[in-house]
Amino acid sequence: MSDDRAELIAAGHAAIVQLQYAHEVAIETVVNEVQQRTGERLLVRQPGVLDATFGDLAAMEEQTKHYAAAMTLIRQWMLPTDARSLGSLLKVVPAEVAHQVMDHLRAAGVLADGGARLSP
């Protein structure tokens, strides 16, 4: 790995840590402000898996099935030692495979933007 690349990666990680810290501070500021004005302390927590209802678990199961189906397709085209990103891979596999992978990832809910549709 080149020194410039390593430095950029390290700087990126450091920037993310700073942003996460600033985010936590901002949330705590809001929580404290509400508590000072109302006496109520906001609980800022995402529910964990142990808080899940049967319906939540069933939805997770469906998401997991789609993610597993996507990985089954991906494993046919990508090795564990492959340095390419998934996005790079999807540009060179047959269009039908790329569509199937994207459809499964979209259904699994793992695409940050919901997943841009590939042209048919």
N, CA, C and O atoms as CSV, one atom per row, in Angstrom:
chain,resi,resn,atom,element,x,y,z
A,1,MET,N,N,0.858,-1.164,0.000
A,1,MET,CA,C,0.000,0.000,0.000
A,1,MET,C,C,0.909,1.234,0.000
A,1,MET,O,O,1.850,1.304,0.790
A,2,SER,N,N,0.641,2.194,-0.866
A,2,SER,CA,C,1.469,3.395,-0.927
A,2,SER,C,C,1.269,4.239,0.327
A,2,SER,O,O,0.234,4.167,0.989
A,3,ASP,N,N,2.290,5.044,0.636
A,3,ASP,CA,C,2.207,5.905,1.823
A,3,ASP,C,C,1.058,6.887,1.715
A,3,ASP,O,O,0.353,7.128,2.695
A,4,ASP,N,N,0.857,7.471,0.508
A,4,ASP,CA,C,-0.237,8.427,0.314
A,4,ASP,C,C,-1.585,7.768,0.567
A,4,ASP,O,O,-2.460,8.343,1.215
A,5,ARG,N,N,-1.741,6.562,0.051
A,5,ARG,CA,C,-3.009,5.839,0.221
A,5,ARG,C,C,-3.242,5.527,1.695
A,5,ARG,O,O,-4.344,5.719,2.210
A,6,ALA,N,N,-2.206,5.048,2.367
A,6,ALA,CA,C,-2.317,4.710,3.790
A,6,ALA,C,C,-2.643,5.951,4.615
A,6,ALA,O,O,-3.454,5.895,5.540
A,7,GLU,N,N,-2.004,7.075,4.272
A,7,GLU,CA,C,-2.277,8.320,4.993
A,7,GLU,C,C,-3.709,8.779,4.776
A,7,GLU,O,O,-4.367,9.237,5.710
A,8,LEU,N,N,-4.192,8.655,3.542
A,8,LEU,CA,C,-5.565,9.057,3.240
A,8,LEU,C,C,-6.563,8.181,3.997
A,8,LEU,O,O,-7.550,8.681,4.538
A,9,ILE,N,N,-6.305,6.888,4.033
A,9,ILE,CA,C,-7.186,5.973,4.763
A,9,ILE,C,C,-7.178,6.315,6.251
A,9,ILE,O,O,-8.234,6.366,6.883
A,10,ALA,N,N,-5.994,6.549,6.811
A,10,ALA,CA,C,-5.898,6.905,8.232
A,10,ALA,C,C,-6.617,8.217,8.516
A,10,ALA,O,O,-7.310,8.346,9.525
A,11,ALA,N,N,-6.451,9.188,7.623
A,11,ALA,CA,C,-7.131,10.476,7.800
A,11,ALA,C,C,-8.641,10.301,7.707
A,11,ALA,O,O,-9.390,10.939,8.447
A,12,GLY,N,N,-9.088,9.438,6.800
A,12,GLY,CA,C,-10.520,9.163,6.673
A,12,GLY,C,C,-11.086,8.541,7.933
A,12,GLY,O,O,-12.151,8.936,8.407
A,13,HIS,N,N,-10.372,7.567,8.475
A,13,HIS,CA,C,-10.818,6.940,9.730
A,13,HIS,C,C,-10.873,7.963,10.858
A,13,HIS,O,O,-11.826,7.985,11.637
A,14,ALA,N,N,-9.848,8.811,10.944
A,14,ALA,CA,C,-9.817,9.831,11.996
A,14,ALA,C,C,-10.979,10.807,11.845
A,14,ALA,O,O,-11.589,11.210,12.836
A,15,ALA,N,N,-11.284,11.185,10.607
A,15,ALA,CA,C,-12.402,12.105,10.364
A,15,ALA,C,C,-13.724,11.474,10.782
A,15,ALA,O,O,-14.578,12.145,11.361
A,16,ILE,N,N,-13.895,10.192,10.492
A,16,ILE,CA,C,-15.129,9.496,10.877
A,16,ILE,C,C,-15.261,9.452,12.397
A,16,ILE,O,O,-16.346,9.682,12.931
A,17,VAL,N,N,-14.174,9.162,13.090
A,17,VAL,CA,C,-14.209,9.135,14.557
A,17,VAL,C,C,-14.614,10.502,15.099
A,17,VAL,O,O,-15.422,10.590,16.024
A,18,GLN,N,N,-14.055,11.566,14.526
A,18,GLN,CA,C,-14.403,12.921,14.970
A,18,GLN,C,C,-15.878,13.221,14.713
A,18,GLN,O,O,-16.549,13.810,15.560
A,19,LEU,N,N,-16.380,12.819,13.552
A,19,LEU,CA,C,-17.794,13.042,13.235
A,19,LEU,C,C,-18.702,12.265,14.181
A,19,LEU,O,O,-19.717,12.787,14.643
A,20,GLN,N,N,-18.339,11.019,14.468
A,20,GLN,CA,C,-19.148,10.224,15.390
A,20,GLN,C,C,-19.165,10.859,16.775
A,20,GLN,O,O,-20.207,10.891,17.429
A,21,TYR,N,N,-18.029,11.361,17.222
A,21,TYR,CA,C,-17.964,12.017,18.524
A,21,TYR,C,C,-18.831,13.277,18.522
A,21,TYR,O,O,-19.594,13.511,19.459
A,22,ALA,N,N,-18.710,14.086,17.468
A,22,ALA,CA,C,-19.512,15.313,17.371
A,22,ALA,C,C,-21.000,14.985,17.363
A,22,ALA,O,O,-21.802,15.709,17.953
A,23,HIS,N,N,-21.366,13.905,16.700
A,23,HIS,CA,C,-22.759,13.459,16.648
A,23,HIS,C,C,-23.247,13.097,18.049
A,23,HIS,O,O,-24.337,13.500,18.455
A,24,GLU,N,N,-22.443,12.344,18.778
A,24,GLU,CA,C,-22.811,11.954,20.144
A,24,GLU,C,C,-22.942,13.177,21.051
A,24,GLU,O,O,-23.857,13.248,21.871
A,25,VAL,N,N,-22.033,14.133,20.904
A,25,VAL,CA,C,-22.092,15.361,21.705
A,25,VAL,C,C,-23.363,16.137,21.376
A,25,VAL,O,O,-24.036,16.641,22.275
A,26,ALA,N,N,-23.691,16.234,20.088
A,26,ALA,CA,C,-24.901,16.961,19.677
A,26,ALA,C,C,-26.154,16.304,20.247
A,26,ALA,O,O,-27.057,17.000,20.711
A,27,ILE,N,N,-26.219,14.994,20.217
A,27,ILE,CA,C,-27.373,14.283,20.775
A,27,ILE,C,C,-27.466,14.544,22.274
A,27,ILE,O,O,-28.544,14.839,22.791
A,28,GLU,N,N,-26.351,14.437,22.962
A,28,GLU,CA,C,-26.353,14.661,24.412
A,28,GLU,C,C,-26.765,16.091,24.742
A,28,GLU,O,O,-27.434,16.330,25.747
A,29,THR,N,N,-26.368,17.039,23.902
A,29,THR,CA,C,-26.765,18.437,24.102
A,29,THR,C,C,-28.279,18.581,24.019
A,29,THR,O,O,-28.884,19.259,24.849
A,30,VAL,N,N,-28.892,17.950,23.026
A,30,VAL,CA,C,-30.350,17.996,22.881
A,30,VAL,C,C,-31.019,17.324,24.073
A,30,VAL,O,O,-31.972,17.863,24.634
A,31,VAL,N,N,-30.533,16.167,24.459
A,31,VAL,CA,C,-31.105,15.441,25.592
A,31,VAL,C,C,-31.036,16.300,26.855
A,31,VAL,O,O,-32.012,16.390,27.599
A,32,ASN,N,N,-29.892,16.927,27.095
A,32,ASN,CA,C,-29.733,17.771,28.285
A,32,ASN,C,C,-30.641,18.993,28.239
A,32,ASN,O,O,-31.227,19.367,29.255
A,33,GLU,N,N,-30.764,19.612,27.080
A,33,GLU,CA,C,-31.626,20.793,26.930
A,33,GLU,C,C,-33.079,20.441,27.242
A,33,GLU,O,O,-33.757,21.166,27.969
A,34,VAL,N,N,-33.547,19.333,26.694
A,34,VAL,CA,C,-34.929,18.903,26.951
A,34,VAL,C,C,-35.108,18.597,28.432
A,34,VAL,O,O,-36.126,18.955,29.025
A,35,GLN,N,N,-34.127,17.941,29.027
A,35,GLN,CA,C,-34.233,17.602,30.446
A,35,GLN,C,C,-34.255,18.862,31.317
A,35,GLN,O,O,-35.027,18.941,32.273
A,36,GLN,N,N,-33.426,19.829,30.996
A,36,GLN,CA,C,-33.400,21.068,31.782
A,36,GLN,C,C,-34.718,21.819,31.683
A,36,GLN,O,O,-35.185,22.394,32.666
A,37,ARG,N,N,-35.314,21.814,30.506
A,37,ARG,CA,C,-36.547,22.586,30.303
A,37,ARG,C,C,-37.807,21.858,30.751
A,37,ARG,O,O,-38.786,22.488,31.150
A,38,THR,N,N,-37.780,20.518,30.683
A,38,THR,CA,C,-39.010,19.773,30.968
A,38,THR,C,C,-38.898,18.832,32.157
A,38,THR,O,O,-39.915,18.403,32.701
A,39,GLY,N,N,-37.690,18.507,32.563
A,39,GLY,CA,C,-37.513,17.527,33.623
A,39,GLY,C,C,-37.516,16.099,33.105
A,39,GLY,O,O,-37.262,15.167,33.867
A,40,GLU,N,N,-37.797,15.914,31.830
A,40,GLU,CA,C,-37.807,14.574,31.226
A,40,GLU,C,C,-36.473,14.308,30.542
A,40,GLU,O,O,-35.908,15.183,29.886
A,41,ARG,N,N,-35.987,13.096,30.704
A,41,ARG,CA,C,-34.744,12.703,30.022
A,41,ARG,C,C,-35.116,11.818,28.845
A,41,ARG,O,O,-35.697,10.746,29.014
A,42,LEU,N,N,-34.773,12.279,27.657
A,42,LEU,CA,C,-35.048,11.496,26.459
A,42,LEU,C,C,-34.164,10.257,26.445
A,42,LEU,O,O,-32.977,10.319,26.767
A,43,LEU,N,N,-34.754,9.150,26.074
A,43,LEU,CA,C,-33.987,7.920,25.921
A,43,LEU,C,C,-33.627,7.802,24.447
A,43,LEU,O,O,-34.501,7.613,23.600
A,44,VAL,N,N,-32.359,7.912,24.148
A,44,VAL,CA,C,-31.893,7.830,22.769
A,44,VAL,C,C,-31.210,6.481,22.615
A,44,VAL,O,O,-30.022,6.329,22.900
A,45,ARG,N,N,-31.973,5.522,22.167
A,45,ARG,CA,C,-31.443,4.166,22.030
A,45,ARG,C,C,-32.219,3.462,20.937
A,45,ARG,O,O,-33.443,3.565,20.859
A,46,GLN,N,N,-31.510,2.761,20.114
A,46,GLN,CA,C,-32.160,1.923,19.120
A,46,GLN,C,C,-32.527,0.604,19.795
A,46,GLN,O,O,-31.722,0.048,20.541
A,47,PRO,N,N,-33.720,0.106,19.543
A,47,PRO,CA,C,-34.072,-1.168,20.164
A,47,PRO,C,C,-33.137,-2.277,19.689
A,47,PRO,O,O,-32.750,-2.329,18.522
A,48,GLY,N,N,-32.791,-3.144,20.603
A,48,GLY,CA,C,-31.920,-4.261,20.272
A,48,GLY,C,C,-32.729,-5.472,19.841
A,48,GLY,O,O,-33.959,-5.459,19.888
A,49,VAL,N,N,-32.043,-6.498,19.428
A,49,VAL,CA,C,-32.710,-7.707,18.946
A,49,VAL,C,C,-33.540,-8.349,20.060
A,49,VAL,O,O,-34.544,-9.000,19.772
A,50,LEU,N,N,-33.148,-8.182,21.305
A,50,LEU,CA,C,-33.920,-8.772,22.398
A,50,LEU,C,C,-35.233,-8.036,22.634
A,50,LEU,O,O,-36.099,-8.528,23.356
A,51,ASP,N,N,-35.386,-6.856,22.027
A,51,ASP,CA,C,-36.638,-6.105,22.093
A,51,ASP,C,C,-37.574,-6.457,20.933
A,51,ASP,O,O,-38.700,-5.962,20.868
A,52,ALA,N,N,-37.111,-7.302,20.029
A,52,ALA,CA,C,-37.863,-7.607,18.809
A,52,ALA,C,C,-39.092,-8.464,19.098
A,52,ALA,O,O,-39.067,-9.366,19.935
A,53,THR,N,N,-40.162,-8.151,18.382
A,53,THR,CA,C,-41.371,-8.972,18.436
A,53,THR,C,C,-41.250,-10.077,17.387
A,53,THR,O,O,-40.290,-10.108,16.617
A,54,PHE,N,N,-42.220,-10.973,17.364
A,54,PHE,CA,C,-42.197,-12.041,16.363
A,54,PHE,C,C,-42.188,-11.449,14.960
A,54,PHE,O,O,-41.457,-11.916,14.087
A,55,GLY,N,N,-43.000,-10.425,14.749
A,55,GLY,CA,C,-43.039,-9.779,13.431
A,55,GLY,C,C,-41.694,-9.193,13.038
A,55,GLY,O,O,-41.275,-9.297,11.885
A,56,ASP,N,N,-41.015,-8.573,14.003
A,56,ASP,CA,C,-39.682,-8.028,13.742
A,56,ASP,C,C,-38.719,-9.147,13.350
A,56,ASP,O,O,-37.944,-9.014,12.403
A,57,LEU,N,N,-38.781,-10.248,14.094
A,57,LEU,CA,C,-37.890,-11.376,13.825
A,57,LEU,C,C,-38.181,-11.995,12.463
A,57,LEU,O,O,-37.261,-12.385,11.745
A,58,ALA,N,N,-39.458,-12.084,12.107
A,58,ALA,CA,C,-39.826,-12.629,10.801
A,58,ALA,C,C,-39.298,-11.731,9.681
A,58,ALA,O,O,-38.837,-12.224,8.652
A,59,ALA,N,N,-39.367,-10.414,9.882
A,59,ALA,CA,C,-38.836,-9.483,8.884
A,59,ALA,C,C,-37.321,-9.644,8.762
A,59,ALA,O,O,-36.779,-9.610,7.657
A,60,MET,N,N,-36.635,-9.819,9.902
A,60,MET,CA,C,-35.187,-10.041,9.880
A,60,MET,C,C,-34.849,-11.335,9.150
A,60,MET,O,O,-33.866,-11.411,8.413
A,61,GLU,N,N,-35.685,-12.354,9.368
A,61,GLU,CA,C,-35.461,-13.631,8.695
A,61,GLU,C,C,-35.550,-13.451,7.184
A,61,GLU,O,O,-34.724,-13.984,6.444
A,62,GLU,N,N,-36.548,-12.702,6.726
A,62,GLU,CA,C,-36.718,-12.455,5.292
A,62,GLU,C,C,-35.524,-11.673,4.746
A,62,GLU,O,O,-35.016,-11.981,3.668
A,63,GLN,N,N,-35.081,-10.669,5.487
A,63,GLN,CA,C,-33.914,-9.892,5.061
A,63,GLN,C,C,-32.684,-10.792,4.957
A,63,GLN,O,O,-31.907,-10.695,4.007
A,64,THR,N,N,-32.522,-11.662,5.941
A,64,THR,CA,C,-31.373,-12.559,5.963
A,64,THR,C,C,-31.389,-13.504,4.771
A,64,THR,O,O,-30.343,-13.772,4.180
A,65,LYS,N,N,-32.554,-14.008,4.414
A,65,LYS,CA,C,-32.666,-14.895,3.250
A,65,LYS,C,C,-32.214,-14.178,1.984
A,65,LYS,O,O,-31.512,-14.756,1.154
A,66,HIS,N,N,-32.617,-12.914,1.836
A,66,HIS,CA,C,-32.219,-12.163,0.643
A,66,HIS,C,C,-30.721,-11.876,0.640
A,66,HIS,O,O,-30.073,-11.959,-0.404
A,67,TYR,N,N,-30.177,-11.544,1.792
A,67,TYR,CA,C,-28.741,-11.285,1.868
A,67,TYR,C,C,-27.970,-12.564,1.528
A,67,TYR,O,O,-26.982,-12.523,0.796
A,68,ALA,N,N,-28.423,-13.685,2.059
A,68,ALA,CA,C,-27.768,-14.965,1.773
A,68,ALA,C,C,-27.859,-15.302,0.288
A,68,ALA,O,O,-26.898,-15.807,-0.292
A,69,ALA,N,N,-29.004,-15.026,-0.332
A,69,ALA,CA,C,-29.156,-15.283,-1.769
A,69,ALA,C,C,-28.201,-14.402,-2.572
A,69,ALA,O,O,-27.611,-14.858,-3.551
A,70,ALA,N,N,-28.048,-13.147,-2.162
A,70,ALA,CA,C,-27.102,-12.253,-2.842
A,70,ALA,C,C,-25.684,-12.799,-2.703
A,70,ALA,O,O,-24.928,-12.815,-3.674
A,71,MET,N,N,-25.323,-13.242,-1.509
A,71,MET,CA,C,-23.975,-13.773,-1.286
A,71,MET,C,C,-23.728,-15.043,-2.090
A,71,MET,O,O,-22.611,-15.273,-2.554
A,72,THR,N,N,-24.743,-15.860,-2.258
A,72,THR,CA,C,-24.593,-17.066,-3.074
A,72,THR,C,C,-24.211,-16.682,-4.499
A,72,THR,O,O,-23.330,-17.298,-5.098
A,73,LEU,N,N,-24.872,-15.670,-5.037
A,73,LEU,CA,C,-24.542,-15.189,-6.383
A,73,LEU,C,C,-23.151,-14.553,-6.414
A,73,LEU,O,O,-22.368,-14.812,-7.328
A,74,ILE,N,N,-22.850,-13.736,-5.433
A,74,ILE,CA,C,-21.566,-13.026,-5.391
A,74,ILE,C,C,-20.405,-14.005,-5.317
A,74,ILE,O,O,-19.377,-13.797,-5.962
A,75,ARG,N,N,-20.557,-15.071,-4.537
A,75,ARG,CA,C,-19.476,-16.052,-4.370
A,75,ARG,C,C,-19.110,-16.747,-5.681
A,75,ARG,O,O,-18.005,-17.275,-5.804
A,76,GLN,N,N,-20.002,-16.756,-6.646
A,76,GLN,CA,C,-19.698,-17.360,-7.943
A,76,GLN,C,C,-18.750,-16.477,-8.757
A,76,GLN,O,O,-18.134,-16.947,-9.713
A,77,TRP,N,N,-18.632,-15.209,-8.384
A,77,TRP,CA,C,-17.858,-14.247,-9.168
A,77,TRP,C,C,-16.741,-13.578,-8.379
A,77,TRP,O,O,-15.903,-12.886,-8.957
A,78,MET,N,N,-16.719,-13.775,-7.070
A,78,MET,CA,C,-15.752,-13.069,-6.227
A,78,MET,C,C,-15.162,-14.042,-5.215
A,78,MET,O,O,-15.881,-14.815,-4.582
A,79,LEU,N,N,-13.851,-13.992,-5.074
A,79,LEU,CA,C,-13.160,-14.828,-4.096
A,79,LEU,C,C,-12.895,-14.030,-2.826
A,79,LEU,O,O,-12.869,-12.800,-2.868
A,80,PRO,N,N,-12.697,-14.710,-1.694
A,80,PRO,CA,C,-12.392,-13.989,-0.453
A,80,PRO,C,C,-11.145,-13.106,-0.573
A,80,PRO,O,O,-11.034,-12.095,0.120
A,81,THR,N,N,-10.214,-13.483,-1.445
A,81,THR,CA,C,-8.983,-12.704,-1.618
A,81,THR,C,C,-9.139,-11.582,-2.639
A,81,THR,O,O,-8.201,-10.816,-2.860
A,82,ASP,N,N,-10.301,-11.474,-3.258
A,82,ASP,CA,C,-10.553,-10.460,-4.283
A,82,ASP,C,C,-10.545,-9.072,-3.650
A,82,ASP,O,O,-11.228,-8.836,-2.654
A,83,ALA,N,N,-9.781,-8.165,-4.221
A,83,ALA,CA,C,-9.673,-6.803,-3.675
A,83,ALA,C,C,-10.731,-5.862,-4.242
A,83,ALA,O,O,-10.877,-4.736,-3.765
A,84,ARG,N,N,-11.465,-6.308,-5.250
A,84,ARG,CA,C,-12.490,-5.439,-5.848
A,84,ARG,C,C,-13.628,-5.191,-4.869
A,84,ARG,O,O,-13.906,-6.004,-3.987
A,85,SER,N,N,-14.274,-4.054,-5.047
A,85,SER,CA,C,-15.488,-3.782,-4.277
A,85,SER,C,C,-16.659,-4.469,-4.975
A,85,SER,O,O,-16.554,-4.876,-6.132
A,86,LEU,N,N,-17.753,-4.590,-4.271
A,86,LEU,CA,C,-18.949,-5.172,-4.871
A,86,LEU,C,C,-19.412,-4.328,-6.052
A,86,LEU,O,O,-19.815,-4.867,-7.083
A,87,GLY,N,N,-19.355,-3.006,-5.905
A,87,GLY,CA,C,-19.751,-2.127,-7.003
A,87,GLY,C,C,-18.933,-2.374,-8.254
A,87,GLY,O,O,-19.473,-2.383,-9.360
A,88,SER,N,N,-17.633,-2.573,-8.087
A,88,SER,CA,C,-16.763,-2.865,-9.232
A,88,SER,C,C,-17.126,-4.201,-9.857
A,88,SER,O,O,-17.153,-4.338,-11.080
A,89,LEU,N,N,-17.401,-5.171,-9.026
A,89,LEU,CA,C,-17.772,-6.495,-9.522
A,89,LEU,C,C,-19.054,-6.435,-10.340
A,89,LEU,O,O,-19.145,-7.041,-11.407
A,90,LEU,N,N,-20.041,-5.705,-9.838
A,90,LEU,CA,C,-21.337,-5.663,-10.518
A,90,LEU,C,C,-21.263,-5.013,-11.889
A,90,LEU,O,O,-22.162,-5.195,-12.711
A,91,LYS,N,N,-20.202,-4.256,-12.146
A,91,LYS,CA,C,-20.031,-3.629,-13.460
A,91,LYS,C,C,-19.532,-4.609,-14.511
A,91,LYS,O,O,-19.670,-4.356,-15.707
A,92,VAL,N,N,-18.949,-5.736,-14.074
A,92,VAL,CA,C,-18.344,-6.659,-15.035
A,92,VAL,C,C,-19.025,-8.022,-15.106
A,92,VAL,O,O,-18.722,-8.809,-16.003
A,93,VAL,N,N,-19.930,-8.315,-14.190
A,93,VAL,CA,C,-20.650,-9.590,-14.271
A,93,VAL,C,C,-21.783,-9.447,-15.277
A,93,VAL,O,O,-22.149,-8.325,-15.630
A,94,PRO,N,N,-22.347,-10.558,-15.748
A,94,PRO,CA,C,-23.499,-10.447,-16.642
A,94,PRO,C,C,-24.606,-9.604,-16.005
A,94,PRO,O,O,-24.833,-9.666,-14.797
A,95,ALA,N,N,-25.280,-8.829,-16.826
A,95,ALA,CA,C,-26.310,-7.901,-16.339
A,95,ALA,C,C,-27.360,-8.606,-15.492
A,95,ALA,O,O,-27.795,-8.067,-14.474
A,96,GLU,N,N,-27.767,-9.790,-15.890
A,96,GLU,CA,C,-28.793,-10.519,-15.141
A,96,GLU,C,C,-28.319,-10.831,-13.721
A,96,GLU,O,O,-29.090,-10.734,-12.766
A,97,VAL,N,N,-27.053,-11.204,-13.593
A,97,VAL,CA,C,-26.492,-11.485,-12.264
A,97,VAL,C,C,-26.478,-10.207,-11.426
A,97,VAL,O,O,-26.869,-10.216,-10.259
A,98,ALA,N,N,-26.026,-9.114,-12.029
A,98,ALA,CA,C,-25.989,-7.835,-11.310
A,98,ALA,C,C,-27.385,-7.439,-10.844
A,98,ALA,O,O,-27.559,-6.983,-9.714
A,99,HIS,N,N,-28.375,-7.610,-11.710
A,99,HIS,CA,C,-29.760,-7.284,-11.345
A,99,HIS,C,C,-30.243,-8.150,-10.186
A,99,HIS,O,O,-30.873,-7.654,-9.251
A,100,GLN,N,N,-29.945,-9.441,-10.253
A,100,GLN,CA,C,-30.381,-10.339,-9.183
A,100,GLN,C,C,-29.724,-9.971,-7.852
A,100,GLN,O,O,-30.389,-9.941,-6.817
A,101,VAL,N,N,-28.424,-9.691,-7.881
A,101,VAL,CA,C,-27.716,-9.306,-6.656
A,101,VAL,C,C,-28.333,-8.035,-6.082
A,101,VAL,O,O,-28.635,-7.969,-4.891
A,102,MET,N,N,-28.520,-7.024,-6.934
A,102,MET,CA,C,-29.086,-5.752,-6.466
A,102,MET,C,C,-30.497,-5.945,-5.920
A,102,MET,O,O,-30.851,-5.362,-4.895
A,103,ASP,N,N,-31.302,-6.760,-6.597
A,103,ASP,CA,C,-32.666,-7.007,-6.121
A,103,ASP,C,C,-32.649,-7.637,-4.728
A,103,ASP,O,O,-33.425,-7.248,-3.855
A,104,HIS,N,N,-31.759,-8.613,-4.527
A,104,HIS,CA,C,-31.672,-9.262,-3.213
A,104,HIS,C,C,-31.152,-8.296,-2.148
A,104,HIS,O,O,-31.666,-8.276,-1.030
A,105,LEU,N,N,-30.148,-7.504,-2.481
A,105,LEU,CA,C,-29.617,-6.542,-1.509
A,105,LEU,C,C,-30.654,-5.482,-1.170
A,105,LEU,O,O,-30.760,-5.053,-0.021
A,106,ARG,N,N,-31.413,-5.064,-2.166
A,106,ARG,CA,C,-32.483,-4.086,-1.928
A,106,ARG,C,C,-33.529,-4.698,-0.995
A,106,ARG,O,O,-33.965,-4.055,-0.041
A,107,ALA,N,N,-33.928,-5.938,-1.272
A,107,ALA,CA,C,-34.926,-6.619,-0.442
A,107,ALA,C,C,-34.390,-6.873,0.969
A,107,ALA,O,O,-35.155,-6.899,1.933
A,108,ALA,N,N,-33.068,-7.059,1.086
A,108,ALA,CA,C,-32.459,-7.278,2.398
A,108,ALA,C,C,-32.343,-5.980,3.187
A,108,ALA,O,O,-32.114,-6.000,4.396
A,109,GLY,N,N,-32.500,-4.862,2.504
A,109,GLY,CA,C,-32.437,-3.576,3.187
A,109,GLY,C,C,-31.037,-3.131,3.543
A,109,GLY,O,O,-30.856,-2.352,4.479
A,110,VAL,N,N,-30.033,-3.614,2.810
A,110,VAL,CA,C,-28.652,-3.260,3.140
A,110,VAL,C,C,-28.062,-2.182,2.234
A,110,VAL,O,O,-26.885,-1.846,2.362
A,111,LEU,N,N,-28.854,-1.645,1.333
A,111,LEU,CA,C,-28.362,-0.567,0.479
A,111,LEU,C,C,-28.680,0.764,1.144
A,111,LEU,O,O,-29.842,1.057,1.427
A,112,ALA,N,N,-27.663,1.565,1.392
A,112,ALA,CA,C,-27.830,2.820,2.132
A,112,ALA,C,C,-28.844,3.747,1.490
A,112,ALA,O,O,-29.598,4.418,2.195
A,113,ASP,N,N,-28.878,3.798,0.159
A,113,ASP,CA,C,-29.787,4.714,-0.536
A,113,ASP,C,C,-31.007,3.989,-1.079
A,113,ASP,O,O,-31.742,4.541,-1.899
A,114,GLY,N,N,-31.229,2.776,-0.638
A,114,GLY,CA,C,-32.324,1.991,-1.180
A,114,GLY,C,C,-31.915,1.280,-2.449
A,114,GLY,O,O,-32.624,0.396,-2.930
A,115,GLY,N,N,-30.777,1.661,-2.992
A,115,GLY,CA,C,-30.238,0.992,-4.164
A,115,GLY,C,C,-30.726,1.578,-5.457
A,115,GLY,O,O,-31.902,1.460,-5.802
A,116,ALA,N,N,-29.835,2.202,-6.164
A,116,ALA,CA,C,-30.193,2.717,-7.483
A,116,ALA,C,C,-30.514,1.540,-8.382
A,116,ALA,O,O,-29.829,0.518,-8.350
A,117,ARG,N,N,-31.530,1.681,-9.162
A,117,ARG,CA,C,-31.917,0.605,-10.075
A,117,ARG,C,C,-30.926,0.524,-11.227
A,117,ARG,O,O,-30.503,1.546,-11.768
A,118,LEU,N,N,-30.561,-0.689,-11.595
A,118,LEU,CA,C,-29.732,-0.884,-12.774
A,118,LEU,C,C,-30.639,-0.826,-13.991
A,118,LEU,O,O,-31.782,-1.280,-13.948
A,119,SER,N,N,-30.130,-0.273,-15.057
A,119,SER,CA,C,-30.968,-0.212,-16.259
A,119,SER,C,C,-31.214,-1.624,-16.758
A,119,SER,O,O,-30.324,-2.470,-16.674
A,120,PRO,N,N,-32.427,-1.899,-17.286
A,120,PRO,CA,C,-32.754,-3.274,-17.704
A,120,PRO,C,C,-31.944,-3.737,-18.882
A,120,PRO,O,O,-32.112,-4.868,-19.340
